[in-house]
């Protein structure tokens, strides 16, 4: 089951999210640390360990099991939960977060709980989904802290050794992230589900925001001092008056515009001092008649000076988004052999199966990007952007279209079910604006694992 923008893949019924099966980490953590959610600040997700390989992986057995107890099926509590956290392993301690934003330290050899911190999230509140994807570790050589954000918009600094709040950080250990981002919208959702990025003594935070209405909490990216919790800089993801890109919003449509937030992981080139933001679509997702224009920095990969928050370069992957085609994944910092040279590059995947690759420093595409003409909108008041960017290389990493004769044939029953679902629907091409008729979208405007583009049927009623 899929949840838009704020959260990723929901755990289907029957999948055990009550416990953490950490046999891989338990076998390997003594040989190598895993100090960042993706292994390193650039999102490589790579481990050089060789003790587990193709010849023995089938023989792995569970070393231990730790039950978090943090689970909701949506019956007792108002919202279902999903376990999507990636553990950290630092100095022989494993740190995990739970769907209720709890932070737990474990002995990775035995699974024994060392300490647990509970931010006391209001579990009776109807969040989009109970979820937390992990924490961030920071040290200056003396202090050792674990930073964790919560669904209700708090950023905590926790002593890595004791599990206690750092009283010198913010308000006795935490910063109110809603302040400065959601002041005008006290009843709207705002918080953190992904861990912050760390650059030197800065804790750089994105957010999931409420996007069901055009105006709402801001998707701004902010950096806080790791010692004090003081805000050091802010980058306005919706270009404000006087900012570069403000002219891409017609009239005052930029004012209090909701979303354009990075709910996914940020990446940091620590050597060059650059932080990369994968931004989402402006609110609301499927209609833009009240926000005509390209709408920077919606659906853009943005490179900032990590020390100051100054924009270095950007690229918009979708102009005037009408499909909720957020950038759903962490930018990957890679080295690409191109024109007989090794290029420090950043690669960004999209929901539409495309892969964009840029020079990290200049923002220049390594491969040509064409502006491809797309269909206009038939919705009164809407003005779809006439072209959309498509890279000439690499090729798409997943399918980008589907035909009626490709419906499921797993069983006669599944085929009949699918035929019924698409009956009378138009099989839309990518970037076809939503219309009054039933439309079958592939890829769909929703998050999915890499290579698993999904369909969706939408219908919009023309206003009169």
C-alpha positions in Angstrom: 0.0 0.0 0.0 1.3 3.4 -0.9 1.2 6.7 0.9 1.8 10.0 -0.9 4.7 12.4 -0.3 5.1 12.2 3.4 5.9 8.5 3.6 7.1 5.7 1.4 6.1 2.1 1.2 3.5 0.9 3.7 4.0 -2.6 5.1 1.2 -4.9 3.8 -0.9 -6.8 6.3 0.8 -9.8 7.6 4.4 -8.5 7.2 6.1 -8.7 10.6 7.0 -5.1 11.6 6.9 -5.9 15.3 10.5 -7.0 15.5 13.9 -6.2 14.0 15.7 -9.1 12.4 19.3 -8.0 12.4 21.3 -11.1 11.7 23.3 -9.4 8.9 24.3 -6.5 11.0 25.0 -8.7 14.0 27.4 -10.8 12.0 29.2 -7.8 10.4 29.2 -4.9 12.8 32.4 -5.8 14.6 34.4 -5.5 11.4 33.0 -2.3 10.0 31.0 0.7 11.3 27.8 2.0 9.6 27.8 5.6 10.9 25.3 7.0 8.3 21.9 5.6 7.2 23.3 5.0 3.7 26.7 3.9 4.8 28.2 7.2 3.9 27.1 10.8 3.4 26.9 10.3 -0.3 24.3 7.5 -0.3 26.5 4.7 -1.6 25.0 1.9 0.6 28.2 0.0 -0.1 30.0 -2.3 2.3 33.5 -3.6 1.7 33.0 -6.6 4.0 33.6 -9.9 2.4 32.7 -12.4 5.1 29.1 -12.6 3.7 29.1 -13.4 0.0 27.2 -15.3 -2.7 28.6 -18.7 -1.6 27.4 -18.5 2.0 24.5 -16.0 2.1 22.0 -18.8 1.8 23.3 -20.3 5.0 22.7 -17.3 7.2 20.7 -17.8 10.3 19.1 -15.4 12.8 21.6 -14.5 15.5 19.2 -12.7 17.7 15.8 -10.9 17.5 14.9 -7.6 19.3 11.2 -6.8 19.6 10.6 -3.0 19.6 6.9 -3.4 20.4 6.2 -0.3 18.4 3.5 -1.4 15.9 0.0 -0.3 14.9 -2.4 -2.0 12.6 -4.7 1.0 12.5 -7.4 -0.5 14.7 -6.4 0.5 18.2 -4.4 3.6 17.1 -5.7 5.9 14.3 -2.7 5.2 12.0 -0.9 2.1 10.7 2.8 1.8 11.2 5.7 0.8 9.0 9.3 -0.2 10.0 11.7 1.4 7.6 14.6 2.4 9.8 18.2 1.6 8.9 20.3 0.9 11.9 23.6 2.8 12.6 26.6 1.0 14.0 29.2 3.2 15.7 31.9 2.3 18.2 30.4 -1.1 18.9 26.8 0.2 19.5 23.8 -0.2 17.2 21.2 2.6 17.1 17.7 2.1 15.7 14.6 4.1 15.6 11.0 2.9 15.7 7.8 3.9 14.0 6.9 5.9 17.2 10.1 7.9 16.9 11.8 6.1 19.8 15.6 5.8 19.7 17.1 2.6 21.0 20.8 1.6 21.6 21.6 -2.1 21.3 24.6 -4.4 21.7 25.0 -5.6 18.1 26.6 -8.9 19.2 23.7 -10.0 21.4 20.8 -7.7 20.8 20.7 -6.6 24.4 19.1 -3.2 25.0 21.6 -0.6 26.4 19.2 2.3 26.6 16.0 3.6 25.0 14.8 7.2 24.5 11.1 8.0 24.1 10.1 11.4 22.8 6.5 10.5 23.8 4.9 11.0 20.5 1.1 11.6 20.7 0.0 8.2 19.4 -3.7 9.1 19.3 -3.0 11.7 16.6 -3.8 10.6 13.0 -0.5 10.9 11.2 -0.2 9.9 7.6 1.7 6.8 8.8 3.7 6.0 12.0 7.2 5.9 10.5 10.8 6.9 11.2 13.7 6.0 8.8 16.6 6.4 11.2 18.8 8.7 13.1 22.1 10.7 12.5 25.3 10.3 14.4 27.6 13.3 15.1 30.8 13.8 17.1 33.4 16.6 17.5 35.9 14.2 19.0 34.6 14.9 22.5 30.8 15.0 22.5 29.0 12.1 20.9 25.4 12.7 19.9 22.6 11.0 18.0 20.0 13.3 16.4 16.5 12.0 15.8 13.5 13.9 14.3 9.9 13.1 15.2 6.6 13.0 13.3 5.3 16.0 15.3 8.2 18.3 14.3 10.9 18.0 17.1 14.6 17.5 16.7 16.3 15.8 19.6 20.0 15.7 20.5 20.7 12.5 22.5 23.9 11.6 24.3 25.1 8.5 22.4 26.5 6.9 25.6 23.6 7.4 28.0 20.5 8.0 26.0 19.9 11.3 27.9 18.9 14.6 26.2 21.7 17.1 25.7 20.5 20.0 27.9 22.7 22.5 26.0 20.9 21.8 22.8 17.8 24.0 22.1 15.1 23.7 24.8 16.8 21.2 27.2 17.6 18.8 24.4 15.3 19.6 21.5 14.4 22.1 18.9 10.9 22.9 17.8 11.0 22.5 14.0 7.5 23.8 13.5 8.7 27.2 14.5 9.5 29.1 11.4 7.9 26.5 9.1 4.4 25.9 10.3 3.5 28.9 12.5 0.6 30.0 10.3 -0.8 26.4 10.1 -0.9 25.0 13.6 -3.3 22.3 12.7 -1.4 21.0 9.7 1.0 18.1 9.6 4.8 18.8 9.8 7.7 16.8 11.1 10.6 14.5 10.2 10.6 10.9 9.0 14.1 10.7 7.5 17.3 11.4 9.4 19.0 14.8 9.1 22.3 15.2 7.2 25.5 16.1 9.1 28.1 18.5 7.8 30.8 19.4 10.3 28.9 21.0 13.2 25.7 21.4 11.3 22.6 19.3 11.5 20.7 19.8 8.2 17.0 19.0 8.2 14.3 18.3 5.6 10.7 17.4 6.4 7.5 15.8 5.3 4.7 18.5 5.1 1.0 18.5 4.7 0.3 18.9 1.0 -3.5 18.4 0.7 -4.2 22.1 0.5 -2.3 24.8 -1.7 -1.1 26.7 1.4 0.5 25.1 4.4 3.7 24.4 6.3 6.9 25.3 4.3 9.2 22.7 2.9 12.3 24.8 3.7 15.6 23.2 4.5 17.4 24.4 7.6 20.7 23.8 9.4 21.1 23.9 13.1 24.3 24.1 15.3 25.0 20.6 16.7 26.1 22.1 20.0 23.4 24.7 20.7 20.5 24.0 18.4 20.7 27.5 17.0 19.5 27.9 13.4 22.4 28.7 11.2 20.8 29.0 7.8 17.6 28.4 5.8 17.0 27.6 2.2 13.6 28.5 0.9 12.5 25.7 -1.4 9.7 27.9 -2.8 11.6 30.9 -4.2 10.5 33.9 -2.2 10.2 37.5 -3.5 13.6 38.7 -4.5 15.0 35.2 -4.6 16.3 33.5 -7.8 13.4 31.6 -9.3 10.6 33.7 -7.9 9.6 34.8 -11.4 8.7 31.1 -12.1 5.5 31.5 -10.1 2.7 33.5 -11.6 1.7 36.5 -9.5 1.7 35.8 -5.8 1.1 32.0 -6.1 4.4 31.4 -4.3 3.1 32.9 -1.1 2.6 30.3 1.7 2.8 27.6 -0.9 2.9 24.2 0.8 5.3 21.2 0.1 8.3 21.4 -2.2 10.0 19.6 0.7 12.7 16.9 0.9 11.1 14.1 2.8 13.8 11.7 1.5 17.5 11.6 2.5 19.8 14.5 1.8 23.4 13.8 0.5 26.6 15.6 1.5 29.8 15.9 -0.4 31.9 16.4 2.7 35.1 17.1 0.9 33.6 19.9 -1.2 31.1 21.2 1.3 28.0 20.6 -0.9 24.6 19.3 0.3 22.2 17.9 -2.3 18.4 18.2 -1.9 15.8 15.9 -3.6 12.7 18.1 -3.6 9.1 17.3 -4.1 6.1 18.7 -6.0 4.3 21.9 -5.0 0.9 21.5 -3.3 -1.6 20.5 -4.3 -0.3 17.5 -6.2 -2.6 17.1 -9.1 -3.8 20.6 -9.9 -1.8 23.7 -10.6 -4.2 26.2 -11.9 -3.5 28.4 -8.9 0.3 28.2 -9.3 0.9 28.6 -13.0 4.6 28.6 -14.1 7.5 26.2 -13.8 7.4 26.7 -10.0 11.0 26.5 -8.7 12.3 24.7 -6.9 9.6 22.0 -7.2 10.8 18.6 -8.2 14.4 19.9 -8.4 17.7 18.5 -7.5 19.3 21.5 -5.6 23.0 21.8 -4.6 23.7 24.1 -1.7 26.8 25.4 0.0 26.5 23.2 3.1 28.1 25.8 5.3 25.9 28.7 4.3 22.8 27.3 2.6 23.6 29.4 -0.6 22.2 27.8 -3.8 25.1 26.7 -6.1 23.0 25.2 -8.9 19.8 23.3 -9.5 18.0 21.2 -12.1 14.2 20.9 -12.3 13.2 17.3 -13.3 9.5 18.1 -13.7 8.1 21.5 -14.7 4.8 22.6 -13.1 4.2 19.1 -11.6 0.7 17.8 -12.0 1.4 14.2 -11.1 3.1 14.2 -7.6 6.3 13.1 -9.3 8.5 13.9 -6.3 12.2 13.1 -6.2 11.7 10.0 -4.1 15.3 8.9 -3.3 18.6 10.2 -1.9 20.9 11.6 -4.5 23.8 9.3 -5.1 27.4 10.7 -5.2 29.3 8.7 -7.7 32.4 8.8 -9.9 31.6 8.5 -13.6 34.1 7.8 -16.4 33.0 10.2 -19.0 34.9 11.5 -22.1 38.0 9.7 -20.8 37.9 11.5 -17.5 36.7 10.6 -14.0 33.9 13.0 -13.0 32.7 13.5 -9.5 29.0 13.3 -10.2 25.6 13.2 -8.6 22.9 10.8 -9.9 19.2 11.3 -9.2 16.5 8.8 -10.0 12.9 9.8 -10.5 9.5 8.2 -10.1 9.1 8.1 -13.9 12.0 5.7 -14.3 14.6 8.3 -15.4 18.1 8.8 -14.2 19.8 12.3 -14.3 23.5 12.6 -13.8 25.3 15.9 -13.2 28.8 17.2 -12.5 28.6 17.7 -8.7 30.4 21.1 -8.7 29.0 22.8 -11.8 25.6 21.1 -12.2 26.3 20.5 -15.9 24.6 17.3 -17.2 27.0 14.6 -18.2 24.6 13.6 -20.9 22.3 15.7 -23.0 18.8 16.4 -21.7 16.0 17.0 -24.2 12.9 19.1 -23.5 10.2 16.8 -25.0 6.8 18.2 -26.0 3.9 16.9 -24.0 0.1 17.1 -24.2 -1.7 20.3 -22.9 -4.3 20.1 -20.1 -8.0 20.1 -20.8 -8.8 21.2 -17.2 -10.3 24.7 -17.1 -7.8 27.1 -15.5 -4.9 24.7 -15.8 -1.8 25.4 -17.9 0.4 22.4 -18.2 4.0 23.1 -19.1 4.5 22.4 -22.8 7.7 20.3 -22.4 9.4 18.0 -19.9 13.1 17.1 -19.5 14.2 13.6 -20.5 17.9 12.5 -20.5 19.3 11.0 -23.6 21.4 8.7 -21.4 21.5 6.5 -19.4 18.4 4.7 -20.6 15.4 4.5 -18.2 15.9 2.1 -15.4 12.3 0.9 -15.5 9.4 0.6 -17.9 7.7 3.9 -18.7 4.5 2.7 -20.5 2.1 -0.1 -20.6 -0.5 -1.6 -23.1 -3.8 -3.3 -22.5 -2.4 -6.6 -23.8 0.2 -6.5 -21.0 -2.3 -6.9 -18.1 -1.6 -9.7 -15.6 -2.1 -13.3 -16.8 -0.9 -14.9 -13.6 -4.4 -16.4 -13.2 -7.6 -16.0 -15.2 -9.0 -14.3 -12.1 -6.2 -11.8 -11.8 -6.6 -11.0 -15.5 -10.3 -10.5 -15.2 -9.8 -8.3 -12.2 -7.3 -6.1 -14.0 -9.5 -5.9 -17.1 -12.3 -4.6 -14.9 -10.1 -2.0 -13.3 -9.0 -0.5 -16.7 -12.3 -0.8 -18.4 -12.9 2.4 -20.4 -9.6 3.9 -19.3 -7.1 5.7 -21.5 -3.6 4.4 -21.2 -1.8 7.7 -20.7 1.8 8.5 -21.8 4.2 9.9 -19.2 3.5 13.5 -18.4 -0.1 13.4 -19.8 -2.1 15.8 -17.7 -5.0 14.4 -15.7 -8.3 14.7 -17.6 -12.0 14.2 -17.1 -11.9 10.7 -18.5 -10.5 7.6 -16.7 -6.8 7.4 -17.2 -4.4 4.6 -16.6 -1.0 6.0 -15.5 2.2 4.1 -15.8 4.5 5.0 -14.1 2.0 6.2 -11.5 2.2 9.3 -9.3 3.3 7.3 -6.2 6.5 6.0 -4.6 7.7 2.6 -5.5 10.9 0.6 -5.1 13.5 1.1 -7.8 12.5 -0.8 -10.9 9.0 -1.4 -9.7 7.0 1.3 -11.5 3.3 1.0 -10.6 0.1 1.8 -12.4 -2.7 4.0 -11.1 -6.1 5.0 -12.4 -7.2 8.6 -11.9 -10.2 10.6 -12.9 -10.8 14.3 -12.5 -14.2 15.9 -12.9 -14.2 19.0 -15.0 -15.4 22.1 -13.2 -18.1 24.2 -14.8 
